[in-house]
Amino acid sequence: MALDFRYPSPDGRYGFRISSWEARMSHWIESAELIEVSTEEPIFGFADTNWSLDNAIWDSPSVVRLTVRKYPGNHTPPDFTVVLDCEAKTVTVDGVAIAKPHLVESYLNERVRQGRQKPKSHLPG
């Protein structure tokens, strides 16, 4: 598992520790943890390493917009937008306010569960 640091905030105060692993041939998962760089204190992350950070764009020095997905990707929607305000400790998922950052993963897991594609029946009619 490779470990690196990416997506620093504009002022360098925050960034992501990324742990990459290959789920299957040529299919990579990038598990990420948002940290305060000077203290290495975690601010946000997923307990389940099947959550992958596809992108992080900083809207300001303390607000970051993430695109995340969960492996395997047999659910709709295939990814989610998470907006974190590191200073205010607020978070939204696809525009829905989540009470506390630590509740994001359970909220997203429920969204994935609801969006799982049902197997197609091979029975007639």
N, CA, C and O atoms as a Tinker XYZ file with bonds, in Angstrom:
   500  protein
     1  N      0.845000   -1.174000    0.000000    73     2
     2  CA     0.000000    0.000000    0.000000    64     1     3
     3  C      0.893000    1.240000    0.000000    63     2     4     5
     4  O      1.683000    1.440000    0.922000    81     3
     5  N      0.765000    2.066000   -1.031000    73     3     6
     6  CA     1.546000    3.294000   -1.106000    64     5     7
     7  C      0.860000    4.378000   -0.283000    63     6     8     9
     8  O     -0.368000    4.447000   -0.233000    81     7
     9  N      1.663000    5.224000    0.361000    73     7    10
    10  CA     1.114000    6.307000    1.185000    64     9    11
    11  C      1.746000    7.608000    0.716000    63    10    12    13
    12  O      2.970000    7.707000    0.623000    81    11
    13  N      0.923000    8.602000    0.422000    73    11    14
    14  CA     1.469000    9.897000    0.041000    64    13    15
    15  C      0.569000   11.023000    0.528000    63    14    16    17
    16  O     -0.492000   10.784000    1.104000    81    15
    17  N      1.009000   12.253000    0.287000    73    15    18
    18  CA     0.300000   13.447000    0.727000    64    17    19
    19  C     -0.111000   14.224000   -0.521000    63    18    20    21
    20  O      0.718000   14.481000   -1.394000    81    19
    21  N     -1.406000   14.604000   -0.610000    73    19    22
    22  CA    -1.901000   15.316000   -1.780000    64    21    23
    23  C     -2.950000   16.347000   -1.401000    63    22    24    25
    24  O     -3.413000   16.415000   -0.263000    81    23
    25  N     -3.305000   17.142000   -2.393000    73    23    26
    26  CA    -4.380000   18.135000   -2.286000    64    25    27
    27  C     -4.216000   19.080000   -1.093000    63    26    28    29
    28  O     -5.129000   19.193000   -0.276000    81    27
    29  N     -3.069000   19.762000   -0.976000    73    27    30
    30  CA    -2.936000   20.721000    0.131000    64    29    31
    31  C     -3.884000   21.903000   -0.050000    63    30    32    33
    32  O     -4.194000   22.297000   -1.174000    81    31
    33  N     -4.338000   22.461000    1.063000    73    31    34
    34  CA    -5.178000   23.657000    1.005000    64    33    35
    35  C     -4.332000   24.821000    0.473000    63    34    36    37
    36  O     -3.104000   24.749000    0.501000    81    35
    37  N     -4.975000   25.891000   -0.011000    73    35    38
    38  CA    -4.217000   27.018000   -0.565000    64    37    39
    39  C     -3.178000   27.603000    0.391000    63    38    40    41
    40  O     -2.135000   28.083000   -0.051000    81    39
    41  N     -3.451000   27.568000    1.694000    73    39    42
    42  CA    -2.500000   28.109000    2.667000    64    41    43
    43  C     -1.584000   27.031000    3.250000    63    42    44    45
    44  O     -0.726000   27.324000    4.083000    81    43
    45  N     -1.766000   25.795000    2.814000    73    43    46
    46  CA    -0.916000   24.697000    3.281000    64    45    47
    47  C     -1.267000   24.157000    4.653000    63    46    48    49
    48  O     -0.577000   23.273000    5.160000    81    47
    49  N     -2.308000   24.662000    5.257000    73    47    50
    50  CA    -2.674000   24.229000    6.619000    64    49    51
    51  C     -3.256000   22.815000    6.645000    63    50    52    53
    52  O     -3.039000   22.065000    7.596000    81    51
    53  N     -3.997000   22.458000    5.594000    73    51    54
    54  CA    -4.665000   21.155000    5.538000    64    53    55
    55  C     -4.211000   20.385000    4.306000    63    54    56    57
    56  O     -3.702000   20.957000    3.342000    81    55
    57  N     -4.405000   19.099000    4.365000    73    55    58
    58  CA    -4.101000   18.260000    3.216000    64    57    59
    59  C     -4.578000   16.841000    3.463000    63    58    60    61
    60  O     -5.089000   16.519000    4.536000    81    59
    61  N     -4.407000   16.002000    2.460000    73    59    62
    62  CA    -4.885000   14.627000    2.529000    64    61    63
    63  C     -3.736000   13.643000    2.521000    63    62    64    65
    64  O     -2.832000   13.708000    1.687000    81    63
    65  N     -3.799000   12.725000    3.481000    73    63    66
    66  CA    -2.913000   11.563000    3.489000    64    65    67
    67  C     -3.637000   10.497000    2.684000    63    66    68    69
    68  O     -4.754000   10.111000    3.028000    81    67
    69  N     -3.018000   10.022000    1.625000    73    67    70
    70  CA    -3.653000    9.074000    0.716000    64    69    71
    71  C     -2.965000    7.725000    0.832000    63    70    72    73
    72  O     -1.738000    7.629000    0.818000    81    71
    73  N     -3.775000    6.693000    0.946000    73    71    74
    74  CA    -3.285000    5.315000    0.949000    64    73    75
    75  C     -3.926000    4.610000   -0.246000    63    74    76    77
    76  O     -5.138000    4.397000   -0.267000    81    75
    77  N     -3.118000    4.252000   -1.235000    73    75    78
    78  CA    -3.624000    3.633000   -2.459000    64    77    79
    79  C     -3.485000    2.128000   -2.405000    63    78    80    81
    80  O     -2.485000    1.595000   -1.925000    81    79
    81  N     -4.519000    1.445000   -2.911000    73    79    82
    82  CA    -4.442000   -0.007000   -3.011000    64    81    83
    83  C     -5.225000   -0.478000   -4.230000    63    82    84    85
    84  O     -6.208000    0.144000   -4.634000    81    83
    85  N     -4.781000   -1.565000   -4.797000    73    83    86
    86  CA    -5.389000   -2.091000   -6.011000    64    85    87
    87  C     -6.472000   -3.092000   -5.645000    63    86    88    89
    88  O     -6.182000   -4.167000   -5.120000    81    87
    89  N     -7.728000   -2.736000   -5.924000    73    87    90
    90  CA    -8.857000   -3.599000   -5.592000    64    89    91
    91  C     -8.909000   -4.799000   -6.535000    63    90    92    93
    92  O     -9.199000   -5.920000   -6.118000    81    91
    93  N     -8.632000   -4.551000   -7.774000    73    91    94
    94  CA    -8.472000   -5.610000   -8.767000    64    93    95
    95  C     -7.658000   -5.006000   -9.891000    63    94    96    97
    96  O     -7.343000   -3.816000   -9.877000    81    95
    97  N     -7.326000   -5.821000  -10.851000    73    95    98
    98  CA    -6.407000   -5.389000  -11.899000    64    97    99
    99  C     -6.779000   -4.012000  -12.462000    63    98   100   101
   100  O     -7.852000   -3.832000  -13.039000    81    99
   101  N     -5.887000   -3.064000  -12.286000    73    99   102
   102  CA    -6.018000   -1.696000  -12.792000    64   101   103
   103  C     -7.183000   -0.913000  -12.183000    63   102   104   105
   104  O     -7.599000    0.100000  -12.746000    81   103
   105  N     -7.710000   -1.355000  -11.056000    73   103   106
   106  CA    -8.786000   -0.622000  -10.375000    64   105   107
   107  C     -8.263000   -0.206000   -8.997000    63   106   108   109
   108  O     -8.187000   -1.017000   -8.074000    81   107
   109  N     -7.907000    1.066000   -8.881000    73   107   110
   110  CA    -7.274000    1.568000   -7.668000    64   109   111
   111  C     -8.259000    2.298000   -6.770000    63   110   112   113
   112  O     -9.140000    3.018000   -7.239000    81   111
   113  N     -8.090000    2.096000   -5.470000    73   111   114
   114  CA    -8.838000    2.796000   -4.434000    64   113   115
   115  C     -7.848000    3.704000   -3.712000    63   114   116   117
   116  O     -6.750000    3.282000   -3.350000    81   115
   117  N     -8.252000    4.952000   -3.507000    73   115   118
   118  CA    -7.402000    5.890000   -2.788000    64   117   119
   119  C     -8.110000    6.318000   -1.510000    63   118   120   121
   120  O     -8.870000    7.287000   -1.492000    81   119
   121  N     -7.844000    5.576000   -0.447000    73   119   122
   122  CA    -8.398000    5.903000    0.864000    64   121   123
   123  C     -7.698000    7.167000    1.358000    63   122   124   125
   124  O     -6.478000    7.294000    1.254000    81   123
   125  N     -8.484000    8.097000    1.896000    73   123   126
   126  CA    -7.911000    9.389000    2.261000    64   125   127
   127  C     -8.318000    9.816000    3.659000    63   126   128   129
   128  O     -9.392000    9.479000    4.158000    81   127
   129  N     -7.424000   10.566000    4.266000    73   127   130
   130  CA    -7.687000   11.166000    5.565000    64   129   131
   131  C     -7.274000   12.626000    5.481000    63   130   132   133
   132  O     -6.130000   12.936000    5.149000    81   131
   133  N     -8.213000   13.525000    5.783000    73   131   134
   134  CA    -7.923000   14.953000    5.816000    64   133   135
   135  C     -7.282000   15.268000    7.159000    63   134   136   137
   136  O     -7.814000   14.909000    8.210000    81   135
   137  N     -6.136000   15.941000    7.117000    73   135   138
   138  CA    -5.417000   16.263000    8.356000    64   137   139
   139  C     -5.048000   17.734000    8.400000    63   138   140   141
   140  O     -4.978000   18.407000    7.372000    81   139
   141  N     -4.814000   18.221000    9.616000    73   139   142
   142  CA    -4.173000   19.517000    9.797000    64   141   143
   143  C     -2.674000   19.223000    9.740000    63   142   144   145
   144  O     -2.156000   18.464000   10.559000    81   143
   145  N     -1.988000   19.817000    8.785000    73   143   146
   146  CA    -0.614000   19.439000    8.475000    64   145   147
   147  C      0.340000   19.621000    9.644000    63   146   148   149
   148  O      1.134000   18.724000    9.927000    81   147
   149  N      0.284000   20.759000   10.332000    73   147   150
   150  CA     1.267000   21.038000   11.390000    64   149   151
   151  C      1.185000   20.069000   12.563000    63   150   152   153
   152  O      2.201000   19.738000   13.173000    81   151
   153  N     -0.024000   19.618000   12.876000    73   151   154
   154  CA    -0.201000   18.725000   14.026000    64   153   155
   155  C     -0.451000   17.269000   13.617000    63   154   156   157
   156  O     -0.394000   16.359000   14.444000    81   155
   157  N     -0.729000   17.070000   12.322000    73   155   158
   158  CA    -1.126000   15.767000   11.782000    64   157   159
   159  C     -2.413000   15.246000   12.428000    63   158   160   161
   160  O     -2.696000   14.049000   12.394000    81   159
   161  N     -3.182000   16.159000   13.015000    73   159   162
   162  CA    -4.459000   15.794000   13.630000    64   161   163
   163  C     -5.487000   15.502000   12.545000    63   162   164   165
   164  O     -5.684000   16.315000   11.643000    81   163
   165  N     -6.150000   14.336000   12.626000    73   163   166
   166  CA    -7.168000   14.014000   11.626000    64   165   167
   167  C     -8.397000   14.907000   11.775000    63   166   168   169
   168  O     -8.839000   15.206000   12.884000    81   167
   169  N     -8.936000   15.324000   10.630000    73   167   170
   170  CA   -10.141000   16.143000   10.613000    64   169   171
   171  C    -11.303000   15.340000   10.052000    63   170   172   173
   172  O    -12.430000   15.443000   10.535000    81   171
   173  N    -11.020000   14.534000    9.024000    73   171   174
   174  CA   -12.070000   13.751000    8.385000    64   173   175
   175  C    -11.446000   12.555000    7.681000    63   174   176   177
   176  O    -10.355000   12.635000    7.117000    81   175
   177  N    -12.169000   11.453000    7.732000    73   175   178
   178  CA   -11.743000   10.258000    7.002000    64   177   179
   179  C    -12.807000    9.183000    7.119000    63   178   180   181
   180  O    -13.765000    9.312000    7.882000    81   179
   181  N    -12.624000    8.135000    6.359000    73   179   182
   182  CA   -13.538000    7.000000    6.379000    64   181   183
   183  C    -12.884000    5.829000    7.092000    63   182   184   185
   184  O    -11.694000    5.573000    6.911000    81   183
   185  N    -13.658000    5.119000    7.902000    73   183   186
   186  CA   -13.151000    3.914000    8.555000    64   185   187
   187  C    -13.019000    2.777000    7.543000    63   186   188   189
   188  O    -12.094000    1.968000    7.620000    81   187
   189  N    -13.958000    2.725000    6.591000    73   187   190
   190  CA   -13.970000    1.686000    5.571000    64   189   191
   191  C    -13.047000    2.095000    4.427000    63   190   192   193
   192  O    -13.281000    3.115000    3.781000    81   191
   193  N    -12.008000    1.315000    4.173000    73   191   194
   194  CA   -11.037000    1.649000    3.133000    64   193   195
   195  C    -11.585000    1.446000    1.722000    63   194   196   197
   196  O    -10.867000    1.682000    0.751000    81   195
   197  N    -12.831000    1.016000    1.586000    73   195   198
   198  CA   -13.446000    0.910000    0.261000    64   197   199
   199  C    -13.960000    2.254000   -0.244000    63   198   200   201
   200  O    -14.374000    2.357000   -1.398000    81   199
   201  N    -13.941000    3.288000    0.599000    73   199   202
   202  CA   -14.266000    4.638000    0.141000    64   201   203
   203  C    -13.024000    5.226000   -0.500000    63   202   204   205
   204  O    -11.934000    5.177000    0.070000    81   203
   205  N    -13.199000    5.785000   -1.696000    73   203   206
   206  CA   -12.079000    6.327000   -2.455000    64   205   207
   207  C    -12.287000    7.812000   -2.730000    63   206   208   209
   208  O    -13.387000    8.244000   -3.073000    81   207
   209  N    -11.220000    8.580000   -2.575000    73   207   210
   210  CA   -11.246000   10.004000   -2.896000    64   209   211
   211  C    -10.835000   10.156000   -4.354000    63   210   212   213
   212  O     -9.696000    9.864000   -4.718000    81   211
   213  N    -11.763000   10.611000   -5.185000    73   211   214
   214  CA   -11.452000   10.805000   -6.601000    64   213   215
   215  C    -10.922000   12.199000   -6.888000    63   214   216   217
   216  O    -10.139000   12.389000   -7.819000    81   215
   217  N    -11.350000   13.182000   -6.087000    73   215   218
   218  CA   -10.917000   14.551000   -6.328000    64   217   219
   219  C    -11.144000   15.394000   -5.083000    63   218   220   221
   220  O    -12.042000   15.116000   -4.288000    81   219
   221  N    -10.325000   16.424000   -4.921000    73   219   222
   222  CA   -10.485000   17.401000   -3.840000    64   221   223
   223  C    -10.148000   18.775000   -4.403000    63   222   224   225
   224  O     -9.042000   19.001000   -4.895000    81   223
   225  N    -11.112000   19.691000   -4.327000    73   223   226
   226  CA   -10.919000   21.057000   -4.811000    64   225   227
   227  C    -11.210000   22.001000   -3.649000    63   226   228   229
   228  O    -12.265000   21.930000   -3.019000    81   227
   229  N    -10.258000   22.879000   -3.381000    73   227   230
   230  CA   -10.409000   23.832000   -2.284000    64   229   231
   231  C    -11.159000   25.067000   -2.773000    63   230   232   233
   232  O    -10.702000   25.746000   -3.692000    81   231
   233  N    -12.316000   25.364000   -2.161000    73   231   234
   234  CA   -13.087000   26.563000   -2.468000    64   233   235
   235  C    -12.524000   27.782000   -1.743000    63   234   236   237
   236  O    -12.711000   28.918000   -2.178000    81   235
   237  N    -11.833000   27.530000   -0.634000    73   235   238
   238  CA   -11.188000   28.573000    0.161000    64   237   239
   239  C    -10.095000   27.868000    0.970000    63   238   240   241
   240  O     -9.955000   26.650000    0.860000    81   239
   241  N     -9.322000   28.593000    1.774000    73   239   242
   242  CA    -8.297000   27.927000    2.576000    64   241   243
   243  C     -8.824000   26.897000    3.574000    63   242   244   245
   244  O     -8.062000   26.060000    4.056000    81   243
   245  N    -10.134000   26.950000    3.891000    73   243   246
   246  CA   -10.653000   25.986000    4.872000    64   245   247
   247  C    -11.834000   25.154000    4.368000    63   246   248   249
   248  O    -12.316000   24.279000    5.087000    81   247
   249  N    -12.307000   25.412000    3.147000    73   247   250
   250  CA   -13.453000   24.673000    2.610000    64   249   251
   251  C    -13.016000   23.847000    1.408000    63   250   252   253
   252  O    -12.476000   24.369000    0.433000    81   251
   253  N    -13.264000   22.542000    1.507000    73   251   254
   254  CA   -12.857000   21.633000    0.438000    64   253   255
   255  C    -14.058000   20.839000   -0.065000    63   254   256   257
   256  O    -14.911000   20.405000    0.710000    81   255
   257  N    -14.099000   20.664000   -1.380000    73   255   258
   258  CA   -15.168000   19.916000   -2.058000    64   257   259
   259  C    -14.568000   18.600000   -2.556000    63   258   260   261
   260  O    -13.655000   18.588000   -3.381000    81   259
   261  N    -15.106000   17.492000   -2.033000    73   259   262
   262  CA   -14.583000   16.167000   -2.370000    64   261   263
   263  C    -15.536000   15.421000   -3.293000    63   262   264   265
   264  O    -16.754000   15.582000   -3.204000    81   263
   265  N    -14.987000   14.621000   -4.161000    73   263   266
   266  CA   -15.765000   13.643000   -4.914000    64   265   267
   267  C    -15.299000   12.285000   -4.413000    63   266   268   269
   268  O    -14.125000   11.937000   -4.540000    81   267
   269  N    -16.227000   11.520000   -3.844000    73   267   270
   270  CA   -15.898000   10.209000   -3.273000    64   269   271
   271  C    -16.793000    9.136000   -3.890000    63   270   272   273
   272  O    -17.907000    9.413000   -4.337000    81   271
   273  N    -16.285000    7.923000   -3.904000    73   271   274
   274  CA   -17.061000    6.781000   -4.385000    64   273   275
   275  C    -16.738000    5.581000   -3.510000    63   274   276   277
   276  O    -15.716000    5.550000   -2.825000    81   275
   277  N    -17.619000    4.601000   -3.543000    73   275   278
   278  CA   -17.393000    3.393000   -2.749000    64   277   279
   279  C    -17.257000    2.196000   -3.675000    63   278   280   281
   280  O    -18.049000    2.006000   -4.598000    81   279
   281  N    -16.248000    1.406000   -3.408000    73   279   282
   282  CA   -16.008000    0.178000   -4.146000    64   281   283
   283  C    -16.751000   -0.961000   -3.470000    63   282   284   285
   284  O    -16.736000   -1.022000   -2.240000    81   283
   285  N    -17.399000   -1.867000   -4.189000    73   283   286
   286  CA   -17.564000   -1.824000   -5.641000    64   285   287
   287  C    -18.638000   -0.813000   -6.028000    63   286   288   289
   288  O    -19.486000   -0.451000   -5.212000    81   287
   289  N    -18.597000   -0.368000   -7.259000    73   287   290
   290  CA   -19.438000    0.736000   -7.700000    64   289   291
   291  C    -20.787000    0.350000   -8.257000    63   290   292   293
   292  O    -21.281000    1.010000   -9.171000    81   291
   293  N    -21.397000   -0.694000   -7.737000    73   291   294
   294  CA   -22.702000   -1.118000   -8.262000    64   293   295
   295  C    -23.850000   -0.415000   -7.543000    63   294   296   297
   296  O    -24.748000   -1.066000   -7.009000    81   295
   297  N    -23.815000    0.915000   -7.534000    73   295   298
   298  CA   -24.870000    1.698000   -6.889000    64   297   299
   299  C    -25.066000    3.005000   -7.645000    63   298   300   301
   300  O    -24.200000    3.451000   -8.398000    81   299
   301  N    -26.227000    3.602000   -7.421000    73   299   302
   302  CA   -26.558000    4.878000   -8.035000    64   301   303
   303  C    -26.856000    5.878000   -6.931000    63   302   304   305
   304  O    -27.656000    5.564000   -6.049000    81   303
   305  N    -26.268000    7.046000   -6.928000    73   303   306
   306  CA   -25.295000    7.514000   -7.895000    64   305   307
   307  C    -23.938000    6.838000   -7.679000    63   306   308   309
   308  O    -23.686000    6.284000   -6.609000    81   307
   309  N    -23.072000    6.881000   -8.684000    73   307   310
   310  CA   -21.773000    6.212000   -8.557000    64   309   311
   311  C    -20.793000    6.955000   -7.651000    63   310   312   313
   312  O    -19.849000    6.357000   -7.136000    81   311
   313  N    -21.014000    8.266000   -7.455000    73   311   314
   314  CA   -20.146000    9.031000   -6.553000    64   313   315
   315  C    -20.965000   10.113000   -5.846000    63   314   316   317
   316  O    -22.121000   10.370000   -6.181000    81   315
   317  N    -20.325000   10.730000   -4.866000    73   315   318
   318  CA   -20.993000   11.718000   -4.020000    64   317   319
   319  C    -20.089000   12.933000   -3.863000    63   318   320   321
   320  O    -18.865000   12.826000   -3.940000    81   319
   321  N    -20.712000   14.096000   -3.641000    73   319   322
   322  CA   -19.962000   15.321000   -3.373000    64   321   323
   323  C    -20.089000   15.649000   -1.893000    63   322   324   325
   324  O    -21.192000   15.812000   -1.372000    81   323
   325  N    -18.952000   15.741000   -1.232000    73   323   326
   326  CA   -18.888000   16.073000    0.187000    64   325   327
   327  C    -18.164000   17.411000    0.308000    63   326   328   329
   328  O    -17.054000   17.564000   -0.201000    81   327
   329  N    -18.786000   18.381000    0.979000    73   327   330
   330  CA   -18.162000   19.688000    1.202000    64   329   331
   331  C    -17.902000   19.829000    2.689000    63   330   332   333
   332  O    -18.816000   19.771000    3.511000    81   331
   333  N    -16.625000   20.019000    3.013000    73   331   334
   334  CA   -16.196000   20.148000    4.409000    64   333   335
   335  C    -15.662000   21.547000    4.670000    63   334   336   337
   336  O    -14.877000   22.080000    3.885000    81   335
   337  N    -16.090000   22.132000    5.772000    73   335   338
   338  CA   -15.499000   23.383000    6.238000    64   337   339
   339  C    -14.667000   23.021000    7.467000    63   338   340   341
   340  O    -15.206000   22.737000    8.537000    81   339
   341  N    -13.361000   23.034000    7.295000    73   339   342
   342  CA   -12.450000   22.598000    8.358000    64   341   343
   343  C    -12.503000   23.510000    9.582000    63   342   344   345
   344  O    -12.313000   23.044000   10.706000    81   343
   345  N    -12.757000   24.794000    9.380000    73   343   346
   346  CA   -12.825000   25.740000   10.493000    64   345   347
   347  C    -14.146000   25.617000   11.248000    63   346   348   349
   348  O    -14.161000   25.499000   12.473000    81   347
   349  N    -15.246000   25.647000   10.512000    73   347   350
   350  CA   -16.577000   25.620000   11.134000    64   349   351
   351  C    -16.990000   24.207000   11.543000    63   350   352   353
   352  O    -17.958000   24.028000   12.282000    81   351
   353  N    -16.249000   23.200000   11.057000    73   351   354
   354  CA   -16.565000   21.779000   11.339000    64   353   355
   355  C    -17.959000   21.426000   10.841000    63   354   356   357
   356  O    -18.705000   20.703000   11.501000    81   355
   357  N    -18.306000   21.958000    9.644000    73   355   358
   358  CA   -19.591000   21.632000    9.025000    64   357   359
   359  C    -19.343000   20.792000    7.784000    63   358   360   361
   360  O    -18.258000   20.812000    7.203000    81   359
   361  N    -20.382000   20.045000    7.389000    73   359   362
   362  CA   -20.247000   19.177000    6.221000    64   361   363
   363  C    -21.600000   19.003000    5.541000    63   362   364   365
   364  O    -22.635000   18.924000    6.203000    81   363
   365  N    -21.578000   18.944000    4.224000    73   363   366
   366  CA   -22.762000   18.604000    3.451000    64   365   367
   367  C    -22.405000   17.467000    2.505000    63   366   368   369
   368  O    -21.258000   17.326000    2.082000    81   367
   369  N    -23.411000   16.658000    2.180000    73   367   370
   370  CA   -23.258000   15.591000    1.194000    64   369   371
   371  C    -24.320000   15.831000    0.135000    63   370   372   373
   372  O    -25.517000   15.792000    0.420000    81   371
   373  N    -23.875000   16.078000   -1.083000    73   371   374
   374  CA   -24.791000   16.384000   -2.178000    64   373   375
   375  C    -25.824000   17.430000   -1.762000    63   374   376   377
   376  O    -27.005000   17.314000   -2.089000    81   375
   377  N    -25.362000   18.460000   -1.031000    73   375   378
   378  CA   -26.216000   19.561000   -0.610000    64   377   379
   379  C    -27.001000   19.345000    0.670000    63   378   380   381
   380  O    -27.663000   20.271000    1.140000    81   379
   381  N    -26.949000   18.156000    1.245000    73   379   382
   382  CA   -27.666000   17.846000    2.488000    64   381   383
   383  C    -26.725000   18.061000    3.668000    63   382   384   385
   384  O    -25.650000   17.464000    3.726000    81   383
   385  N    -27.131000   18.917000    4.610000    73   383   386
   386  CA   -26.312000   19.172000    5.796000    64   385   387
   387  C    -26.304000   17.947000    6.697000    63   386   388   389
   388  O    -27.346000   17.353000    6.979000    81   387
   389  N    -25.099000   17.579000    7.146000    73   387   390
   390  CA   -24.925000   16.464000    8.073000    64   389   391
   391  C    -24.537000   17.085000    9.412000    63   390   392   393
   392  O    -23.673000   17.961000    9.466000    81   391
   393  N    -25.175000   16.632000   10.491000    73   391   394
   394  CA   -24.997000   17.252000   11.809000    64   393   395
   395  C    -23.538000   17.291000   12.261000    63   394   396   397
   396  O    -23.083000   18.313000   12.775000    81   395
   397  N    -22.810000   16.212000   12.079000    73   395   398
   398  CA   -21.416000   16.124000   12.535000    64   397   399
   399  C    -20.595000   15.392000   11.476000    63   398   400   401
   400  O    -21.096000   14.460000   10.847000    81   399
   401  N    -19.339000   15.799000   11.270000    73   399   402
   402  CA   -18.504000   15.121000   10.262000    64   401   403
   403  C    -18.390000   13.606000   10.463000    63   402   404   405
   404  O    -18.295000   12.867000    9.482000    81   403
   405  N    -18.399000   13.130000   11.711000    73   403   406
   406  CA   -18.240000   11.691000   11.928000    64   405   407
   407  C    -19.475000   10.894000   11.490000    63   406   408   409
   408  O    -19.422000    9.665000   11.427000    81   407
   409  N    -20.594000   11.582000   11.185000    73   407   410
   410  CA   -21.811000   10.899000   10.727000    64   409   411
   411  C    -21.879000   10.742000    9.204000    63   410   412   413
   412  O    -22.783000   10.085000    8.688000    81   411
   413  N    -20.936000   11.339000    8.492000    73   411   414
   414  CA   -20.947000   11.301000    7.033000    64   413   415
   415  C    -20.875000    9.869000    6.501000    63   414   416   417
   416  O    -21.625000    9.509000    5.593000    81   415
   417  N    -19.995000    9.066000    7.049000    73   415   418
   418  CA   -19.815000    7.706000    6.519000    64   417   419
   419  C    -21.086000    6.878000    6.665000    63   418   420   421
   420  O    -21.460000    6.170000    5.730000    81   419
   421  N    -21.753000    6.945000    7.799000    73   419   422
   422  CA   -22.984000    6.164000    7.962000    64   421   423
   423  C    -24.075000    6.686000    7.028000    63   422   424   425
   424  O    -24.853000    5.897000    6.491000    81   423
   425  N    -24.141000    8.001000    6.827000    73   423   426
   426  CA   -25.108000    8.570000    5.892000    64   425   427
   427  C    -24.827000    8.066000    4.470000    63   426   428   429
   428  O    -25.742000    7.642000    3.764000    81   427
   429  N    -23.572000    8.116000    4.063000    73   427   430
   430  CA   -23.213000    7.657000    2.721000    64   429   431
   431  C    -23.442000    6.154000    2.552000    63   430   432   433
   432  O    -23.887000    5.710000    1.494000    81   431
   433  N    -23.143000    5.383000    3.575000    73   431   434
   434  CA   -23.393000    3.936000    3.486000    64   433   435
   435  C    -24.871000    3.642000    3.278000    63   434   436   437
   436  O    -25.226000    2.724000    2.538000    81   435
   437  N    -25.732000    4.414000    3.926000    73   435   438
   438  CA   -27.164000    4.235000    3.730000    64   437   439
   439  C    -27.561000    4.627000    2.308000    63   438   440   441
   440  O    -28.380000    3.951000    1.686000    81   439
   441  N    -26.990000    5.711000    1.792000    73   439   442
   442  CA   -27.272000    6.106000    0.409000    64   441   443
   443  C    -26.824000    5.029000   -0.572000    63   442   444   445
   444  O    -27.517000    4.755000   -1.552000    81   443
   445  N    -25.672000    4.417000   -0.315000    73   443   446
   446  CA   -25.182000    3.336000   -1.178000    64   445   447
   447  C    -26.128000    2.145000   -1.097000    63   446   448   449
   448  O    -26.486000    1.555000   -2.116000    81   447
   449  N    -26.531000    1.794000    0.125000    73   447   450
   450  CA   -27.433000    0.655000    0.310000    64   449   451
   451  C    -28.736000    0.872000   -0.465000    63   450   452   453
   452  O    -29.231000   -0.041000   -1.127000    81   451
   453  N    -29.281000    2.077000   -0.379000    73   451   454
   454  CA   -30.530000    2.393000   -1.091000    64   453   455
   455  C    -30.343000    2.401000   -2.601000    63   454   456   457
   456  O    -31.279000    2.113000   -3.347000    81   455
   457  N    -29.152000    2.726000   -3.049000    73   455   458
   458  CA   -28.895000    2.847000   -4.481000    64   457   459
   459  C    -28.304000    1.618000   -5.136000    63   458   460   461
   460  O    -27.945000    1.649000   -6.314000    81   459
   461  N    -28.197000    0.523000   -4.376000    73   459   462
   462  CA   -27.666000   -0.709000   -4.986000    64   461   463
   463  C    -28.556000   -1.145000   -6.128000    63   462   464   465
   464  O    -29.782000   -1.164000   -6.017000    81   463
   465  N    -27.923000   -1.489000   -7.210000    73   463   466
   466  CA   -28.688000   -1.981000   -8.357000    64   465   467
   467  C    -29.168000   -3.393000   -8.067000    63   466   468   469
   468  O    -28.407000   -4.250000   -7.617000    81   467
   469  N    -30.425000   -3.607000   -8.331000    73   467   470
   470  CA   -31.003000   -4.928000   -8.087000    64   469   471
   471  C    -30.638000   -5.841000   -9.259000    63   470   472   473
   472  O    -30.631000   -5.402000  -10.409000    81   471
   473  N    -30.332000   -7.119000   -8.968000    73   471   474
   474  CA   -30.016000   -8.036000  -10.054000    64   473   475
   475  C    -31.215000   -8.181000  -10.997000    63   474   476   477
   476  O    -32.367000   -8.217000  -10.565000    81   475
   477  N    -30.917000   -8.262000  -12.267000    73   475   478
   478  CA   -31.984000   -8.426000  -13.269000    64   477   479
   479  C    -32.479000   -9.857000  -13.251000    63   478   480   481
   480  O    -31.697000  -10.807000  -13.204000    81   479
   481  N    -33.764000   -9.987000  -13.289000    73   479   482
   482  CA   -34.389000  -11.304000  -13.303000    64   481   483
   483  C    -34.338000  -11.882000  -14.717000    63   482   484   485
   484  O    -34.569000  -11.180000  -15.701000    81   483
   485  N    -34.037000  -13.147000  -14.791000    73   483   486
   486  CA   -34.021000  -13.830000  -16.080000    64   485   487
   487  C    -35.337000  -14.555000  -16.323000    63   486   488   489
   488  O    -35.464000  -15.321000  -17.277000    81   487
   489  N    -36.302000  -14.313000  -15.467000    73   487   490
   490  CA   -37.601000  -14.952000  -15.620000    64   489   491
   491  C    -38.455000  -14.162000  -16.610000    63   490   492   493
   492  O    -38.394000  -12.933000  -16.627000    81   491
   493  N    -39.232000  -14.834000  -17.418000    73   491   494
   494  CA   -40.079000  -14.107000  -18.369000    64   493   495
   495  C    -41.171000  -13.315000  -17.643000    63   494   496   497
   496  O    -41.662000  -13.702000  -16.583000    81   495
   497  N    -41.531000  -12.166000  -18.280000    73   495   498
   498  CA   -42.671000  -11.384000  -17.921000    64   497   499
   499  C    -42.769000  -10.862000  -16.594000    63   498   500
   500  O    -43.745000  -10.186000  -16.267000    81   499
